[in-house]
């Protein structure tokens, strides 16, 4: 993937004059050697035709030699260009989506003098940089699997959650693919891959059972990788671990990470096995564009060959994803008003693993005429308690993204519905204790008036506790619970706590296992509405594909923050909100068949359906006034 250049020749200078600008000149060095160049882009440096400052470094290279250039800067967005002796260009903007790093890792196509050009993504950017120049041994295309046998035993190192583990290490390079295969006849295996930088990869059960774990992924960093062999619970026993590490495929140009998208232009491309691959096995292409605050944005990906999926990363790290545009399963669409200035990154991918085929990606403008509306309130204020727990401190298994869900919902209410930040109480991880939860509800109960809307949002673990005998309105003999950091809150306890709230309307959103059981207790009171991620006897799944703790949290935040649930008048009704989330469940989720459900795993297997109970709140009653959708 190439940054489009109006620069067929990056520097139009005679070689003699050019050599006076060099920060360094490097001749042939032995395989395995590493040089480091430090420099500064500053006024007075050479300028590319497109306006960016540039430093140039000469390198001597031989055909077939494996070269890696790793450029980093904390002062500007680095951009790296390597020019061959015959004039061919290799380029990289954001390596693996990192705007402070560019990398080229390739087999040199010819012998002679190469030019490594250090520049910036945009004119005017300047500052210090550091570039590592590494010459590596020529790779072999395949490597035999290395097999280790061992025993988990008492006295081994232990995880914070108590499970024993053994550690193995290997050296990896960007572009390599590794397959880790762990099996045991004596315990429920669990496998963890820890890279030298970035997030770790985990697998509990491979498709063929609980005594087999597999991780197969592409490596994105150079250095030492750790493989942790452990168990799902505290168990011991013998195991066998296979580590198969393939060398980088130098016939594939993996260095061209990011293509710049032009407004109003379509890109025709393909997903192919040579593309980057996600941990879940989907191939993806990366794109980027710049936007100003308030600018209407339309991204659309269409294909007749793959089930498309779009993931949009905001400059601040917020993620919005779309699988199927409503009623169009061959099209994915993200349409919104840009909330901030900066560079937006796009991943064009597929819903299913291993899908390949052609697609068209369009960057356009939405309907700017509706973007002038500003968020306001309907007859009162929005007040909210937002709880998300990812780190349970060992009390329960940790969850990805669930703390982020609470932050994202807070931002959606502030940015999309005009809530004052002072009216949103955020409790995440260790702050989400039972005492803090009840204190926050009591605080909001004191502040909320009869015209206000109170939103209670929770993303984390949920559980069921058996009680003595059925209740008239809840005959299954179970109390559903919210699992907080240091204890549980039952449905009965939450009902009692909400009894002190004087807000005119209460919207309860619970994205947790068994959450539908709360409806029987909470929505029996007038002016309360509930949206729950699953039925009372079914677990809820993590929304990995949407980088969210739960599907409900992701869809509801999109609908409020960007006005996507609104019909265009700026007044978000109970029906619009609930039907938008239902449509997203239908269009974006796929279980083991068609329908608006998620096939869940674990002790409580089932089909995860959304549960909506509007209670006494009428379908056309306005809940929020939101920024109109573009």
Residue pairs with C-beta under 8 A, 6 or more apart in sequence:
1 256
1 257
1 258
1 259
1 285
1 286
1 287
2 89
2 91
2 256
2 259
3 79
3 91
3 93
3 121
3 258
3 259
3 260
4 259
4 260
4 262
5 50
5 89
5 91
6 49
6 50
7 48
7 49
7 50
9 87
10 48
10 49
10 54
10 81
10 83
10 89
10 115
10 117
10 119
11 18
11 46
11 48
11 54
11 56
11 115
11 117
12 49
13 21
13 46
18 46
18 56
19 25
19 58
21 45
21 46
21 55
21 56
22 55
22 56
22 57
22 58
23 37
23 39
23 55
23 57
24 37
24 57
25 57
25 58
26 35
26 57
26 58
26 59
26 60
26 133
27 60
28 60
28 61
28 62
29 35
29 135
30 135
31 65
31 66
31 135
31 136
31 137
31 138
32 135
32 136
32 137
33 134
33 135
34 132
34 133
34 134
34 135
35 132
35 133
35 134
36 130
36 131
36 132
36 133
37 57
37 130
37 131
37 132
37 133
38 128
38 129
38 130
38 131
39 55
39 118
39 128
39 129
39 131
40 126
40 127
40 128
40 129
41 53
41 54
41 55
41 76
41 118
41 119
41 120
41 125
41 126
41 127
41 129
42 53
42 126
43 53
43 126
45 53
45 54
45 55
46 53
46 54
46 55
46 56
47 53
47 54
48 54
48 119
50 123
51 123
51 124
52 79
52 119
52 120
52 121
52 122
52 123
52 125
53 119
53 120
53 123
53 125
53 126
54 117
54 118
54 119
55 117
55 118
55 119
56 115
56 116
56 117
56 118
57 115
57 116
57 117
57 118
57 131
57 133
58 113
58 114
58 115
58 116
59 67
59 113
59 114
59 115
59 116
59 133
60 112
60 113
60 114
61 67
61 108
61 111
61 112
61 113
61 114
62 108
62 111
63 108
63 109
63 110
63 111
64 107
64 108
64 138
65 107
65 108
65 135
65 138
66 106
66 107
66 108
66 135
66 136
66 137
66 138
66 139
66 248
66 250
67 104
67 105
67 106
67 107
67 108
67 133
67 134
67 135
67 136
68 103
68 104
68 105
68 132
68 133
68 134
68 135
68 136
68 173
68 174
68 222
69 80
69 82
69 103
69 104
69 105
69 116
69 131
69 132
69 133
69 134
70 101
70 103
70 131
70 132
70 134
70 222
71 78
71 80
71 101
71 102
71 103
71 118
71 129
71 130
71 131
72 78
72 100
72 101
72 102
72 129
72 130
72 131
73 100
73 127
73 128
73 129
73 130
74 100
74 127
74 128
75 126
75 127
75 128
75 129
76 120
76 121
76 125
76 126
76 127
76 129
77 93
77 94
77 99
77 100
77 120
77 121
77 122
77 125
77 343
78 100
78 101
78 102
78 118
78 119
78 120
78 121
78 129
79 91
79 92
79 93
79 102
79 119
79 120
79 121
80 91
80 92
80 102
80 103
80 104
80 116
80 117
80 118
80 119
80 131
81 89
81 90
81 91
81 115
81 116
81 117
81 119
82 89
82 90
82 91
82 104
82 106
82 114
82 115
82 116
82 117
83 89
83 114
83 115
83 117
84 90
84 108
84 109
84 110
84 112
84 114
85 110
85 111
85 112
85 113
85 114
86 110
86 112
88 109
90 104
90 106
90 253
90 255
90 256
91 104
91 255
91 256
92 102
92 103
92 104
92 255
92 256
92 257
92 258
93 102
93 121
93 257
93 258
93 260
93 288
94 101
94 102
94 257
94 258
94 286
94 288
94 345
95 101
95 102
95 103
95 174
95 220
95 255
95 257
96 198
96 220
96 221
96 257
96 276
97 257
97 258
97 286
97 313
97 345
99 121
99 343
103 174
103 255
104 255
105 173
105 174
105 175
105 248
105 254
105 255
106 250
106 253
106 255
107 138
107 250
108 114
116 131
116 133
118 129
118 131
120 126
121 343
134 222
136 173
139 247
139 248
139 250
140 247
141 246
141 247
141 249
142 246
142 247
143 244
143 245
143 246
143 247
144 244
145 179
145 181
145 242
145 243
145 244
146 170
146 242
146 243
146 244
146 245
147 240
147 241
147 242
147 243
148 168
148 240
148 241
148 242
148 243
149 238
149 239
149 240
149 241
150 166
150 229
150 238
150 239
150 241
151 236
151 237
151 238
151 239
152 164
152 165
152 166
152 187
152 229
152 230
152 231
152 235
152 236
152 237
152 239
153 164
153 236
154 164
154 236
156 164
156 165
156 166
157 164
157 165
157 166
157 167
158 164
158 165
159 165
159 230
160 394
161 394
161 397
162 234
162 394
163 190
163 230
163 231
163 232
163 233
163 234
163 235
164 230
164 231
164 234
164 235
164 236
165 192
165 228
165 229
165 230
166 228
166 229
166 230
167 226
167 227
167 228
167 229
168 226
168 227
168 229
168 241
168 243
169 224
169 225
169 226
169 227
170 178
170 224
170 225
170 227
170 243
170 245
171 223
171 224
171 225
172 178
172 195
172 196
172 219
172 221
172 222
172 223
172 224
172 225
172 245
173 219
173 222
173 247
173 248
174 219
174 220
174 221
174 222
174 248
174 254
175 218
175 219
175 248
175 249
175 252
175 254
176 218
176 219
176 245
176 246
176 247
176 248
177 216
177 217
177 218
177 219
177 245
177 246
178 193
178 215
178 216
178 217
178 219
178 225
178 243
178 244
178 245
178 246
179 214
179 215
179 216
179 242
179 243
179 244
180 191
180 193
180 213
180 214
180 215
180 216
180 227
180 241
180 242
180 243
180 244
181 212
181 213
181 214
181 241
181 242
181 244
182 189
182 191
182 212
182 213
182 214
182 229
182 239
182 240
182 241
182 242
183 189
183 211
183 212
183 213
183 239
183 240
184 211
184 237
184 238
184 239
184 240
185 211
185 237
185 238
186 235
186 236
186 237
186 238
186 239
187 211
187 231
187 232
187 235
187 236
187 237
187 239
188 204
188 205
188 210
188 211
188 231
188 232
188 233
188 235
189 204
189 205
189 210
189 211
189 212
189 213
189 229
189 231
189 232
189 239
190 202
190 203
190 204
190 213
190 230
190 231
190 232
191 202
191 203
191 204
191 213
191 214
191 215
191 227
191 228
191 229
191 230
192 200
192 201
192 202
192 227
192 228
192 230
193 200
193 201
193 202
193 215
193 217
193 225
193 226
193 227
193 228
194 200
194 225
194 226
194 227
194 228
195 201
195 219
195 220
195 221
195 223
195 225
196 221
196 222
196 223
196 224
196 225
197 221
197 223
198 220
198 221
201 215
201 217
201 279
202 215
203 213
203 214
203 215
204 210
204 213
204 232
205 212
205 213
206 212
206 213
206 214
210 232
216 281
217 277
217 279
218 276
218 277
219 225
227 241
227 243
229 239
229 241
231 237
248 254
249 274
252 274
254 274
254 276
257 276
257 286
258 286
258 287
258 288
258 345
259 267
259 285
259 286
259 287
259 288
260 287
260 288
260 289
261 267
261 287
261 288
261 289
261 346
261 361
261 363
262 289
262 363
263 289
263 363
263 364
263 365
264 363
264 364
264 365
265 362
265 363
266 360
266 361
266 362
267 287
267 360
267 361
267 362
268 358
268 359
268 360
269 285
269 348
269 358
269 359
269 360
269 361
270 356
270 357
270 358
270 359
271 283
271 284
271 285
271 306
271 348
271 349
271 350
271 355
271 356
271 357
271 359
272 283
272 356
273 283
273 356
275 283
275 284
275 285
276 283
276 284
276 285
276 286
277 283
277 284
278 284
278 349
280 353
280 544
280 545
281 353
281 354
282 309
282 349
282 350
282 351
282 352
282 353
282 354
282 355
283 349
283 350
283 354
283 355
283 356
284 311
284 347
284 348
284 349
285 347
285 348
285 349
286 345
286 346
286 347
286 348
287 345
287 346
287 347
287 348
287 361
288 343
288 344
288 345
288 346
289 343
289 344
289 346
289 363
290 342
290 343
290 344
291 297
291 338
291 341
291 342
291 344
292 338
292 341
293 338
293 339
293 340
293 341
294 337
294 338
294 371
295 337
295 338
295 365
296 335
296 336
296 337
296 338
296 365
296 366
296 367
296 368
296 371
296 630
297 334
297 335
297 336
297 337
297 338
297 344
297 363
297 365
297 366
297 630
298 333
298 334
298 335
298 362
298 363
298 364
298 365
298 366
298 630
299 310
299 312
299 333
299 334
299 335
299 346
299 361
299 362
299 363
300 325
300 331
300 332
300 333
300 361
300 362
300 364
301 308
301 309
301 310
301 331
301 332
301 333
301 348
301 359
301 360
301 361
301 362
302 308
302 330
302 331
302 332
302 359
302 360
302 362
303 330
303 357
303 358
303 359
303 360
304 330
304 357
304 358
305 356
305 357
305 358
305 359
306 350
306 355
306 356
306 357
306 359
307 323
307 324
307 329
307 330
307 350
307 351
307 352
307 355
308 323
308 324
308 330
308 331
308 332
308 348
308 349
308 350
308 351
308 359
309 321
309 322
309 323
309 332
309 349
309 350
309 351
309 545
310 321
310 322
310 332
310 333
310 334
310 346
310 347
310 348
310 349
311 319
311 320
311 321
311 346
311 347
311 349
311 547
312 319
312 320
312 321
312 334
312 344
312 345
312 346
313 319
313 344
313 345
313 346
313 347
314 320
314 339
314 340
314 342
314 344
315 340
315 341
315 342
315 343
315 344
316 340
316 342
318 408
318 411
319 546
319 547
319 548
320 334
320 336
320 558
320 562
321 334
321 545
321 546
321 547
321 554
322 332
322 333
322 334
322 588
323 332
323 351
323 545
323 587
323 588
323 589
324 331
324 332
324 351
324 587
324 588
325 331
325 332
325 333
325 587
326 583
326 587
327 587
329 587
335 366
335 562
335 564
335 629
335 630
336 366
336 562
336 564
336 629
336 630
337 366
337 371
337 562
337 627
337 630
338 344
339 415
339 561
346 361
348 359
348 361
351 545
351 590
366 630
367 630
368 630
370 568
370 628
370 629
370 630
371 627
371 628
371 630
373 570
373 627
373 628
374 418
374 627
375 415
375 416
375 417
375 418
375 625
375 626
375 627
376 418
376 625
377 417
377 418
377 624
377 625
378 571
378 622
378 623
378 624
378 625
379 451
379 504
380 449
380 450
380 451
380 452
380 453
380 504
381 419
381 420
381 423
381 449
381 451
381 452
381 453
382 413
382 417
382 418
382 419
382 423
382 452
382 453
382 455
382 624
383 419
383 423
383 424
383 444
383 447
383 448
383 452
383 453
383 454
383 455
383 503
384 409
384 410
384 413
384 419
384 423
384 424
384 425
384 444
384 454
384 455
384 456
384 457
385 425
385 427
385 437
385 440
385 441
385 444
385 454
385 455
385 456
385 457
386 406
386 407
386 409
386 410
386 424
386 425
386 426
386 427
386 455
386 457
387 406
387 427
387 428
387 432
387 437
387 457
387 458
387 459
387 460
387 482
387 484
388 402
388 403
388 404
388 405
388 406
388 407
388 427
388 428
388 429
388 432
388 457
388 458
388 459
388 460
388 549
389 399
389 402
389 403
389 428
389 429
389 432
389 459
389 460
389 461
389 483
389 484
389 485
390 398
390 399
390 400
390 401
390 402
390 403
390 404
390 428
390 429
390 460
390 549
391 398
391 403
391 429
391 430
392 398
392 399
392 461
392 483
392 485
393 429
393 430
393 485
395 485
395 486
396 461
396 483
397 461
399 460
399 461
399 542
399 549
400 542
400 544
400 549
401 542
401 543
401 547
401 548
401 549
402 459
402 460
402 511
402 542
402 549
402 550
402 553
403 428
403 429
403 459
403 549
404 547
404 548
404 549
405 457
405 459
405 511
405 548
405 549
405 550
405 553
405 554
405 557
406 426
406 427
406 428
406 457
406 458
406 459
407 426
407 428
408 548
408 553
408 554
408 557
409 455
409 457
409 459
409 509
409 553
409 556
409 557
409 560
410 421
410 424
410 426
411 557
411 561
412 556
412 557
412 558
412 560
412 561
413 419
413 424
413 455
413 560
414 420
414 421
414 424
415 561
415 627
416 560
416 561
416 562
416 563
416 626
416 627
417 560
417 572
417 624
417 625
417 626
418 625
423 447
425 440
425 443
425 444
427 436
427 437
427 440
429 485
430 485
431 485
432 460
432 484
432 485
433 484
433 485
433 486
433 487
434 484
434 486
434 487
434 488
434 489
437 484
437 489
438 489
438 497
441 456
441 497
441 498
441 500
441 501
442 497
442 500
444 454
444 501
444 503
445 500
445 501
445 502
448 454
448 501
448 502
448 503
449 502
449 503
449 504
450 502
450 503
450 504
451 504
452 503
452 504
452 505
453 503
453 504
453 505
453 506
453 507
453 623
453 624
454 501
454 503
454 505
454 506
454 507
455 506
455 507
455 509
456 498
456 506
456 507
456 508
456 509
457 509
457 510
457 511
457 553
458 482
458 509
458 510
458 511
458 512
459 511
459 512
459 549
459 550
459 553
460 482
460 483
460 484
460 512
460 549
461 483
461 512
461 513
462 480
462 481
462 482
462 483
462 510
462 512
462 513
462 514
462 515
462 540
463 480
463 481
463 483
463 488
463 513
463 514
464 478
464 479
464 480
464 481
464 514
464 517
464 536
464 537
465 478
465 479
465 481
465 488
465 490
466 477
466 478
467 477
467 478
467 479
468 477
469 477
470 476
470 477
473 520
473 521
473 524
474 491
474 517
474 520
474 521
476 517
476 536
476 537
478 517
478 536
479 490
479 491
479 492
480 490
480 491
480 514
480 515
480 517
480 518
480 536
481 488
481 489
481 490
481 491
482 488
482 489
482 494
482 510
482 512
483 512
489 497
491 517
491 518
491 520
491 521
491 522
492 521
494 518
494 521
494 522
495 521
495 522
495 525
498 506
498 522
498 525
498 528
499 525
504 527
505 527
505 528
505 529
505 617
505 621
505 623
506 527
506 528
506 529
507 528
507 529
507 530
507 531
507 623
508 518
508 522
508 523
508 528
508 529
508 530
508 531
509 530
509 531
509 532
509 552
509 553
509 556
510 518
510 530
510 531
510 532
510 533
511 533
511 540
511 549
511 550
511 551
511 552
511 553
512 533
512 540
512 550
513 534
513 538
513 539
513 540
513 604
514 534
514 535
514 536
514 537
514 538
514 539
514 540
514 604
515 532
515 533
515 534
515 536
515 540
515 611
516 532
516 533
516 534
516 535
516 536
516 538
516 611
517 535
517 536
517 537
518 530
518 532
519 530
519 532
519 536
519 611
519 613
520 536
522 528
522 530
523 529
523 530
523 613
523 615
524 615
525 615
526 615
526 616
527 615
527 616
527 617
528 615
528 616
528 617
529 574
529 613
529 614
529 615
529 617
529 623
530 611
530 612
530 613
530 615
531 552
531 556
531 577
531 578
531 581
531 610
531 611
531 612
532 552
532 610
532 611
532 612
532 613
533 540
533 550
533 551
533 552
533 608
533 610
533 611
534 540
534 600
534 608
534 609
534 610
534 611
535 606
535 608
535 609
535 611
537 604
537 606
538 600
538 604
538 606
538 607
538 608
538 609
539 600
539 601
539 602
539 603
539 604
539 605
539 606
539 608
540 550
540 552
540 598
540 600
540 608
541 550
541 551
541 598
541 600
541 601
541 608
542 548
542 549
542 550
543 549
543 550
543 551
543 553
543 554
546 554
546 588
547 554
548 554
551 584
551 585
551 588
551 589
551 598
552 581
552 610
555 580
555 581
555 584
555 585
555 588
556 577
556 581
558 564
558 584
559 565
559 572
559 577
559 580
559 581
559 584
560 572
560 577
560 624
560 626
562 627
562 629
562 630
563 570
563 572
563 626
563 627
563 628
563 629
563 630
564 580
564 629
565 572
565 576
565 577
565 579
565 580
565 581
565 626
566 572
566 576
566 626
566 628
566 629
567 576
568 628
568 629
569 628
570 625
570 626
570 627
570 628
571 622
571 624
571 625
571 626
572 622
572 623
572 624
572 625
572 626
573 619
573 620
573 621
573 622
573 623
574 614
574 617
574 618
574 619
574 620
574 621
574 623
575 614
575 619
575 620
577 623
577 624
578 612
578 614
581 610
581 612
582 596
582 610
582 612
585 596
585 597
585 609
585 610
586 595
586 596
589 596
589 597
589 598
591 597
591 598
591 599
591 607
592 599
595 607
596 609
596 610
597 607
597 608
597 609
598 607
598 608
599 607
599 608
600 606
600 607
600 608
617 623
